[in-house]
Amino acid sequence: MDNLTDAANNMGDPLDATPAAAEPLMASDTVTSAEAEGSPVGSKKCLNCEAVLTGPFCGACGQKDLPRRQTLGDLLVNFLGSFTSFESKFFTTFRFLLFRPGRIVKEYNEGKRERFYHPARMYVFLSFIYFLIFSLVFSSNTERMITTTTTDRDRVAVAKETPAIDIQTTDPAKKNKFSPKTRAQYDSLQATLPEEERDNWFGRYMTHKGMELMNKFKNDDRAINRAFLEIFLTNLPKMVFLLMPLFALLLKLLYIRKDFFYSEHLIFTVFFYDFLYLVGSIMLLVNLVDWLEWLDLVALVWLLIYLYKSMRQVYGQSRAKTVIKFLILAFAFSVVLVVALAGVAVYTFTQL
C-alpha cells in the first residue's frame, strides 16, 4: 500500500505536468517571437565583429546595433534615418560653402567634421554635376560655334584663293613653298631649301599633322573642330583635378611660416573647388536665360571675394597681408592655368 502511495506522489498533479515533446516547441516559439520583435534575445555583442557593445554603436567597427533580422518596419525606419542624416549633412555643407567662406575649412581642420559631408565625396559629386551640365549646355552651342568658325575661315580662304607668289623669282621651290598637298611633297620641297630657310621641328610637325588631319577627315574643317572639342572637353576634368595639388602647394609656399600641414592646405583647396563647381553649375543653368547673363560678372566678383575671405578666415592674418597673398596666389595660379590649358590643347591636337 505504501508503495502505491509513493508512486502516486511521484506522478504529481497531471495538470502541472509538461510533456517533454513540448519543450522544443516552446523554445521555438520564444525564438520566433524574438525575431518578430526585430532583436536577438540577450545580444550584447556586435553582429559584425563580435566586440562587446557599450552603446548603440560598436566601439570597434562603428556598426550600429541593429537586429540580425529586420522587419519591414525596422528596414524603413533605418532607411529614412540614413536619408535624413545624409540630407542634413549635404545641405549644411551647401549652406556653409555658399555663404560662410572659409568657416567650413576652419571647422574641418579643427576636427569638427561630423555635421559636414566629406569634401572628397562632395568634390566627386559636384564635379560630375558640373561637367554633366556643361556638356549638355555646351553641346547645344557647339554646332553653331563650329559653323560660324568654319564660315569665317572659308571667307578668308576665298579672299586668298590665289596664293601670293613672287613672280620675279626663278626658284621653283620658293614658288611652290606654300603649295604642297602631301607630306612627301612638303618634305621634298623642304630638302631643296637652304638649311637656314627650312622649317624647324615644330613647324614640320604641325605641317605633317595638318596634312594628316585633312586626309583623315577628308578636308572637312567642321569634323576636325568637332573632334578637337570633344577630346578637349574629355581632358579638361583631368587637368582641373591635376591642378588641385599645385593650388595647395602655392598656399603652402605663401603660408610657409604658419603651422599648417600640406594636407590642411589641400583641404582648403578641395572645399574651394567644391565652391567653384557649385557656383559654376548654378551659373550654367542661369545663363540659359539670356537676360540673366549679367550675373556672370556678379559671380566672378563673388568668387574673388570668397577666396579672399576664406584665406583670411582660415589663416587668420591681417587684411593687408591677406590681400597681398591673395593677389600673388591669383596671379600665380592664373599663369599655371594658362600654361595648363595650352598643354591640354597641344595634347588634344596630338590625339586627333
FENSULGI-V489498 format. One record per pair of residues at least 6 apart in sequence whose ideal C-beta (glycine too) atoms are under 7 Angstrom apart, sorted by the first residue. I is the first residue (numbers start at 1). GAP is how many residues later the second one is. If there is no record, write none. Layout:
i: (I,I)
gap: (GAP,GAP)
This chain:
i: (34,34,35,38,38,38,38,39,40,40,44,44,45,45,45,46,46,46,46,46,47,48,48,48,49,49,49,51,51,51,53,56,56,57,57,66,67,89,89,89,90,92,92,93,93,93,93,96,96,97,97,97,97,97,98,101,101,101,101,102,102,102,102,103,104,104,105,105,105,105,105,106,106,108,108,109,109,119,119,119,119,120,122,123,123,123,126,126,126,126,127,127,129,130,130,130,131,133,133,133,134,135,137,142,142,146,146,146,149,150,150,150,153,163,163,165,169,173,173,173,176,177,180,180,182,183,183,186,190,190,199,209,213,213,217,217,227,228,228,231,231,231,232,232,232,235,235,235,236,239,239,243,243,243,244,244,246,247,247,248,248,248,248,250,250,250,251,251,251,252,252,254,254,254,255,258,268,272,272,275,279,279,283,283,283,286,286,287,307,308,308,308,311,311,311,312)
gap: (6,7,34,29,32,33,36,28,27,28,8,9,6,7,8,7,12,14,15,17,21,10,13,15,9,11,12,7,8,9,12,8,9,7,8,12,7,26,27,28,27,23,24,11,23,24,29,7,8,7,174,177,178,181,180,205,208,209,212,207,208,211,212,210,12,167,162,163,166,205,209,207,208,8,159,155,158,148,151,152,155,150,152,147,150,151,148,151,152,155,110,150,152,147,150,151,106,148,151,152,150,98,147,84,87,76,79,80,76,71,72,75,68,15,16,10,6,16,19,20,13,12,6,9,29,25,28,21,8,9,8,140,11,139,6,7,125,120,124,117,120,121,112,113,116,109,112,113,108,101,105,93,94,97,25,29,90,22,86,14,17,18,21,79,82,83,14,17,18,10,13,71,74,75,60,57,46,35,38,31,20,24,12,13,16,6,9,6,19,14,15,18,11,14,15,10)
